[in-house]
Amino acid sequence: MTSNHKEIRWGVIGAGDICKVKSAPAMNKIPQSRMVAVMRRDEKKARLYASDHNVPRWYDDADKLLADPEVNAVYIATPPHVHAELTRKAAEAGKPVYVEKPMARSYRECLEMIETCGQAGVPLFVAYYRRMLPNYRKIIELVDDGVIGEVRSVDIRMSKPVDPEADRDPANWRVDPDVAGGGYFYDLASHQLDFLDYLLGPIADASGFASNQAGYYRAEDIVSGSFRFENGVLGTGNWCFTTAASAKTDLTTITGSRGVISYPTFAGYYVDLTTDTQPDNGLAENDPVDNDPAETESRHLRSSNEIQTEKKGENSSNTVRFHFDMPEHIQQPLIETIVKELLEYYDGRQEVRMHNENDPSKRRRSGNDTVTRCPSTGMTAARTNRVMEALVKHS
């Protein structure tokens, strides 16, 4: 192992808003990891980002960053339309890739990225960071422990009102299918579908309908569909981005033979567990039951631990709400797994994974168990693109 590989030295391409808080700063807080170079096409913005984050070098050309001998891992934080090209260039330079989600504009581009990295023998990771956040780890624990029995179905509901200024802004690449692959569905539903892939395994079949009802942009603004997991669990989803504000919804529901788990993806950090019998929520027999939302939130802010509050539900069932604090840099838990894996890769102790990603049990550990390998790879992320294409019927 050369001295250059005793730590992971990141080069960041596309150091924009996502990199300011969510991801890149974490690279300097993880042992044996640091940012050594950043790139933006705007020279002034690249220089400013480097200065603000104590990054030694900056570039306004991606090729120059990729040629930097000090960079031994590349984080691609650009819009999706250049993910495939930049991944190819990084792989050809022999540098492992961590790429933002969605992985690419299409399933075909995802497969090209996997093939490119496979031929070059470099790892490929994708920023589906929810796989490592504490609220999602709790969902995994509840399902794996059989708390809701056998999973029967899942349902995703997401409704958002129109933002005329943002939706009609030519600079809003998230609703430009030439850049993003689709609209807000690709940007947001990808997180929801990816986690369900992690929780329940791959989706075998998906079918849906998509339309542009409001005409604010070219991409679809409503998607509705159904899907079937390889393990037999059935799923439905409805995503609409032009509803009334009063209809705003963000809820995923997992229904089992003995209970239900529901949670938001973007509107909060809690998980609701409802069972037919009193769940074991860790509260002592004489502990007070907290039904005051204000007090619940106050406790959430005061504590860094998982908090549980109990309340009576309908039909004589019982509901427990688990609240969670998030890391300052929300991608840090996932990036920590990448750094660990890359250190082993460079030390010759870890082979590049290409063909063993179908079984989630090979990557997933419940609750507080240690995840030793990054759970979000090119193979897993490509499946999410495939499902999204099936739901909107993209060819």
N, C-alpha and C positions, 0 to 999 in steps of 0.2 A: 504494500500500500504506500503510495507516494504521500509526501507531506501535504500535497494539495487536496488529498481525499481523507484527511483526518477530520475534516469538517465539511459540511455541505455549504457551498458558496453559491448563493442564488443570484441569477441574473433575471430581472423582472422586465418583461416586455409588455408595454401598455400600462404604465403606472398611473392609472386614473383614479376615479372615486372609490372603486372597490378596494384598491390597494391602500387607501389612506388609513383605514381603521380595521376592516374585516380580515385582511389576510397578511399582506407583506410585513407589517410591523412585528407580527408574531415570529417571523423568521429570525429576528435579532434577539428574541427572548428564549429561544429553544437552545439548550446546550448543543455545541458542535454544529451550529447553524448560524449563518448571517448573510445579509444582502451585501453584495459587492459591486453590483452594477444595476442601473435602471435605464430604460429606454422609453422615450415618447417622441412622436414625430415633431412636436413643438419643442424646439430647443430650449426656450425659456422655461417651459413647464417641466421639462426633464431636469434642468439644472436646479430649479426650485425644489422639486421633490427630493433630489439627492441631498440638497442642503438641509431641508427640513427633517430628513430621516437619517442623517449621518451616513449616507451611502458614498463610498469612495469615488465611484466613477459614474458618469451618465453618458448616454448616447442618444442621437436622434435618428439612428439607423439600426434596425434589428440585426442586420448582417454583421455589423461591427460588434454588437454585444455578443452574438453567437461565436465570434472569432476570438473573444477575450479568453486567454488561457486560464485566468483565475476563476472563471465561471464553470462550475461542474454540475449545475442543475438549472433548469430554465422554468420559470413560471410565466405562462402565457395568459395575460389578463385583458386581452383585446376582445372586441365583439367577435361573434362566431364565424364571420365570413372569411377570416384569415387564419383560423385555428389549424386547418389542415395543412396549409402551406408552411406556416411557422413550425408546426410539429415536424414536418418533413425536414426542414432545414436544421432544426435542433437535433433530430435523430441522426442526420447525416454528419453533423459535427460531433456525434458521439456523446450527446448530453441528455440525460433523463429529462422527462417533460412532466410538468404539472400544469394542466390546462383548465381554464374556467368552464363552467356549465352554461347552457347546454354544450355538450362536447363539440358539436359541429352543427351545420345547417341541416344535414341529412344523415340518414343511416349509412348511405354509401360513403360519405366523407369520413364517418367514424371508422368504417372498415378499412379505408385507405390509411388512416392514421395508425390503426392497430398493425396493419401490414408493414408500414414504414418502420415503426419502432421495433417490430419483431425482426425484420431483416437487419436492422442496425444493432440489435441486442441491447436496447436501452428500455428501462421501465417507462410506463405511461400511466399517469394518475389523473383523476378528474375531480374538480372541486365540489363534489356533493358532500359538503361538510356536515349536514344534518345527521349523517350516519354515526357521528361521534359525539353529538351533543347529549347532555344528561337527560333531557325530556324524552328523546328518542331511545336512549339506552333503557329508560324505564319501561317504555312500551314493549321493547324486545323482551325485557325481563318478565313482564306480566304475561305475554303470549307464551314464551318458552316455559314458564312455570305452570302453565295451564290454568291460570286464574280465571280466564273467561271460557275455559273448556276448549273444544275444537272450534277453530275459526271457520265460520260459514260464509261470510261475505264482508266486503268493504264498500264504502260509499264516500265519494269526494264531492263536496259542494263548495263552489266558490263564485261569489258575485261581487262585482265592484262597479261603482258608478263611473261615468265618463269624466275625464279631466280634459276639457276641450283644448286648453292651452298646450298641455303636454302631448295629447293625442294627435294634434295637428302640426306639431313642431317637426320640421324636416330633419332636425338633428336627432330626433328620437329614434335611434336605430332599433329599439326593441319592437317596434311595430312595422319595420321594413323587412319583409320576407327575404329580400335579396341579401340582407346582412344577417338577420337573425334566424332565418329558416321558417319563421312564422311570426305570430304576434305575442301578446302577453301570455298566451297559453304555453308557448315554448319556454318563455322566461320563468314562469311560476309553476306551472303544472309539472315541469320536469323534476322539481324538488319533491313533489308529492309522490309521483309515480316511482321515482328512484328509491325512495325510502321503502315503499311497499315491496319493491323488488328485493330489497335487502331483508325485509322482515319475513316475507312469505315465499321468496324464491321467484324465478322468472315468470313473466306473463307469457302464456303460450299463444293466446289468440286475443285480438282486439278489433273492434269495429265501431265506427261512429259516424257522426255527421258534423259538419262545420259550416259556418256561414258568416258573412259580413252583413250584419243587419243595420248598423248605424251609419256606415260609410265615412268614418273619421279617418281611416287609413286603409291600405290595401290588404293587410293581413286579416285572417279570421278574427272575429270578436266574440264568437260563441261556439262552444264545442260540447257535444253530448255523446256519450258512448258507453259501451260495456266491454268487459274483458274477463278472461279466465286464466287463472294461474295454473301452472303445471301440476300443483298439488290438489287441484279441484276447487279451490276457493273462487267464488265469483265476485266481480266488482262492477260498480257503475260510477259514472262521474258526470258532472255538469259544471261547465265553466262559462260565465258570462261577464263581460267587461263593460257593459253599457246599461246596467240596471239603475234603478232609483237608489239613492243613498240609504233609504230605509230598508232596502233589500240586501244590504251589504252582508256577506256571509263568508266565512272561512272555517270549514269544519270537515274533518275526516272521521268517519265512524267505522270501527271494526266490530262486527257482531259475532259472538261465539255461542256455543251451546249452553253456557252458564253465565254469560255476562257480556258487557259492551264496554269498549274503550273509545273515547272520543277526544279529539284534540285539534287545535288550530295549527296551521303551518306558519303563518305570517302575523297573526293578530294576537299573539301572546305566548307565554312559556308555561303552559300547564297541561296536565293530562287528567281527564275524568275517567274514573273506573266505576261502573255500575254493575252490581251483581244481584242475584236473586236472594242471596243470604248475606249476612253481615261479613264484610271482608276483614281480614286481618290487616289493619292499617297502621299497626305499631303504637296505637294509643292505649295507655293503661285504662283499666276499667273506670277509674274515677277522674280521668283527665277531662277538662272542659271541652265541649264541642264548640267550635268557632264557626258561627254562622254570619258574622259581620264582615262583609266584603272589604270595608276600609281597614279593619284590624288584620284581615288576612293579608292584604297588600302591605301593610306596615311590617308584619312579621316577615314577609317575603324580602323586603328591602333590608331588614336587620340581619338576616341569616344567610350564610353561604351554603347551607345544607338544604336538602330536599325537605319541603314542608308539606304536611298532609292536613287537610281539613275535611271534616265529615259533615254530611247533611243528608236528610231524608229525601228520597226521590219519590216518584210516583209509583203506583202499583205495589206498594210495600217493599220496594227494592231499596238498596242502599248505595249511595254514591260517595266516593272519596275523591277529592281533588288534590293532586300533587302539583306544587309550584316549584319552579327551578330558577336558579340564577344562571346567567350566561357568562362565558368568559369575555373579557374586554375585547379581545380579537377573536371573532366567532369561528374563524377557521383554524385556530391554533390547535385544538385537539386532533383534527385530521392531519394537519401539517406535521405534528409530532410523530405520527405513525409513518409518514413519508420519510422524514429525516432518519428515523431508526432503520427503515428498510433500505434507504440509499447508503447509509453507512455500512450495512452488511453487504450490500451489492458491491460497493467499491472494495470491500475487504475480501471479496470472493466467497462470502458465506451465504449469499442469497442469489438464486437464479432468477432471471426475468420470468414472470408469470404470463403465460399466454393462453393456455388451454384448460385451466382447471377452475374457471370462475363460475360454473353453473350451480355449484352447491354452496348455499350461503353458510352452512355449518362449518365450512372450511375457513371462513373469514370472520365469523361473528361470534362474539362472546357476550353473554347477558350481563346486565347490571354493572357491578363494579369490577368484573373480571377484566384482565388486561387484554387489549387487542394488540397483537404483536406485528401484524402486517396491515398495510393500508387497505381498508375495505372498499375503496372506490377506485377502480381501474378502468382502463379503456374498454375492456370486455364488458364490465357491468354497466358502464355509462352508455355504451352503444345500444344496449337493450332498451334503454329509456327512449332514445331517439327512434328506435324501430316501433315502439308502442305509440309514440306521439304521431308518427306518420300514419299508422293504421287508423288512429282515431280521427284524424283530419282528412284521411284518404289522400295523402300526398303520394305521388309516384316516385 
